[in-house]
Amino acid sequence: MFYRENGQFKTSYKQDQQIFPITQDRVGVLLLVAFAFIGVPLLADEYMLRAILIPFLILALAALGVNVLVGYCGQISLGSGAFMAVGAYAAYNFFVRIEGMPLIPAILMGGVFATLVGMFFGIPSLRVKGLYLAVATLAAQFFCDWAFLRIKWFTNDSASGTASVADLQVFGFPIDTPFQKYMFCLSFLVVFGLLAKNLVRGAIGREWMAIRDMDVAAAVIGIRPMYAKLSAFAVSSFIVGVAGALWAFVYLGSWEPAAFSVERSFQLLFMVILGGMGSVMGSFFGAAFIIILPILINLFLPVLGAWLGVSVDTATTSHAEQIIFGALIVWFLIVEPHGLARLWSVGKQRLRLWPFPH
């Protein structure tokens, strides 16, 4: 009964086109954001911030970028890890080669270079789609892996082939402690989440969805497929590149190309599938699910093994994670293709009528 919008009248188009037209949604989101900025730092310990929350924020941002391309525009991509790597190494070179380069512009420039690379490898989408496009983007993954591993210039001629950053600062404030890193990543996620939500609600977002649903019909009604597809690759690669820079600078601190391997691309795609394709909220759900599920498996699988009298080692737990992930992806594709976001939407619709019969 508390979720009904009775008495909430819209008197203008501006009110009707709000991101959250229902008052309860607006209040709930504002409370959630306030809790993320104020409550979580007070309640979470250093381990939770460093091992769970910071990776969740960065991977949620990367999944948001992948969702723009895969979920909203319908262009299958397996090169997300490569675009993360481009963002990380571009930001690194700006940061170490330009004296006095601020951290935020360096990260954003990493996103710009990831945009250029993403648009270049998105050109095949003008001619091919589906599995063929996935193979074309997979080529970007292998090419970037080779380039960052073999060309020493990208790592500032590091003998070990690794890149590292230290003494991160924003406006004179250090970004050293887990709390500071958490707030820094959370700020990026909130800003980019708001921008992405407005983009997909606007004219360009409707063009992406038209291309996704039926590209031939979209071209007939005047939508330019080349502009729509390449703009989706550009926006997606920019967000993923920024996430890659954050992953390298804030979470890892020191990294090598293996940190952005093809496994990272599949991980981000799984987040979108499980969370919900074509949903900003689904990106957050998918990232949370991918981060939390291995922790739960590592906690409960040894307990279950002890109860059954079976020894469970680390290798068995790792294999169990892959099996469970695979089974869940197949289950979601068959039972609920729209992922966890669809279940959330159905739950909200039922709340509107509760406690009356559906």
Buried (B, 14 or more C-beta within 10 A) or exposed (E): EEBEEEEEEEEEEEEEEEEEEBEBBEEEEEEEEEEBBEEBBEEBEEEBBBBBBBBBBBBBBBBBBBBBBBBBBBBBBBBBBBBBBBBBBBBBBBBBEEEEBBBBBBBBBBBBBBBBBBBEBBEBBEEEBEEEBBEBBBBBBEBBBEBBBEEEEBBBEEEEBBBBBEEBEBEEEEBEEBBBBBBBBBBBBBEBBEEBBEBBBEEBBBBBBBBBEEBEEBBEEEBEBEEBBBBBBBBBBBBBBBBBBBBBBBBBEEBBBEBBBBEBBBBBBBBBBBBBBBBBBBBBBBBBBBBEBBEEBBEEBBEEBEEEEEEBEEEBBEEBBEEBBEEBBEEBEEEBEBBBBBBBBEEEEEEBEEEEEE
